[in-house]
Amino acid sequence: MTDEARLSYGDPITAPFWQGAEQHRLLIQCCRTCGAHQFYPRPFCLNCQSDLVEWVEAAGTATVYSLTTVRLPVSPEFNPPYRVAVVQLDEGPRMLTNIIGGECRIGDCVRVQWRERNGAPPLPVFEPVASEPGHNDGQTA
Amino acid sequence: MGKGSGEGVYIAGVAETPLGEVYDHSEFSMVAVAAREALAEAGMTLRDVDALFVNYMGEEGSVQLGEYLGIHPRYADSSDLGGAAFEAFVHHAMVAINASRCEVALIAFASRQRTRRGRRHVHPADPLSLTAQFDNPYGPAMPISYYALVAARHMYEYGTSSEQLAEVAVAARRWAQLNPKAWSRDPLTVEDVLSSKMVSDPLHRLDCCLITDGGGVVILTNAARARNAAKRSIRVLGAGEGHTHWHLSQMPDLTISPGVISSREAFGMAGVTPSDVDLVEPYDAFTISVIMHLEDLGFCKKGEGGAFVAAGRLGPGGALPCMTSGGGLSYNHPGALGILLLVEAVRQLRRECGPRQVPNAQIAVAHGMGGFFSVASTVVLARE
């Protein structure tokens, strides 16, 4: 993939997210009017309808909101078993992701890591943080 | 309840298409067979139909099917609301008939997903779509992993168990054993479900619906036309729909579906409550679905669905008969079950169901679902 192609990955609204991914920075939107964070990006704030949304770097820490282990063949690029999760970023928004690394349960703390890909920008995945579980359990989204 | 007996909207005819493995038909010819059968029940022919409601019958589905059946509708709807489209079509048709924009509505669907081996576990998303960017790279088995994520969260928050999920599959199978048209009729135990292969934790293979060919047709009309039906017409007391998300990451709460919205609308219009309902046909694509639906429709409190479905409550002779055909888990799942939920509910209210008949069935609910708990649609039906 050429630099130009990588820089135009995604669509015009999501491109900044993928440009951040190239630098291993997890970018989400923050509303300058109400302070709410959101992911995936939109050209307005879902919470207060303001147009004043800007990109900010997320802390990169999250809580596992739900978790499944995929055990059937989905397509040739995936080798089961592997873990698919919904994580809740400390800033609030949720993402679908993979869990890598050690043992992990719902409610556990995880931190972003980056999976290099051919033909696409690095993909954010999450691995368990060794410390104590669950600074929040995702119920206060 | 509802309007006076001189008004209202009725289901005047229902039919299944050929079911199971269908080698001697196309999807359109399957619908044609069922349409003529359903219209015969209504005392009508294709010439009487002036409104067409279709999902998953190809691009501009109502247009293609209209041509095939020789129908030139004055009201048409091919809204893609997934498997929830058909209960939503009852809602749309009801509104249109009440507004005199049409008189005879034909709702139709057929699929040969089994014999065409059309089922894939990857979402066929446009590479520029949000799904291709933010979901598919993680390899969720579509749709099983999304339902698994809902089930896992429900278990985490409420202590719902794999045994309780399995009870749903067992109840469906017990009904299927009473239905000669059901695909899976062998005896099934909770242990059988738990020992079936895990596909996406916590869902086992037998927590998942069948993949079969099938479909159906439903005819709606006004009170005056319904009086001429060959069989008893069934009143549509209420209908509602709603949707909340497409991507699972955007679902407001993984344990609450838009069934809360659709059932509030449908029960409100019908003027009935869950305690008035004699049987439920919930869209049982997965065992967790039924537990969520019963909670969200108000048959039990949120979080209590696992305990509610235990001890045979949903099965033959149980306090709340559900999935009385055998459902998507054991009777038929053609990829969009919603139409067949209506067919079974109407037959139960007509008391045509032989060994699986729910005694004295007076009020039934058909509850459709589409996507990944994305869309919900609820219909309340009554025998008058």
Interface residues (C-beta under 8 A of the other chain):
Chain A: G10 D11 T14 W18 F39 Y40 Y65 S66 L67 T68 T69 V70 R71 L72 P73 V74 S75 E77 F78 Y82 V84 A85 V86 P93 R94 M95 L96 T97 N98 I106 G107 R117 A120 L123 V125 Q139 A141
Chain B: H121 V122 L128 L130 Q133 F134 D135 P137 Y138 G139 P140 A141 M142 I144 S145 A148 L149 V150 A152 R153 Y156 E157 K197 M198 V199 S200 D201 P202 L203 H247 L248 S249 Q250 P252 D253 L254
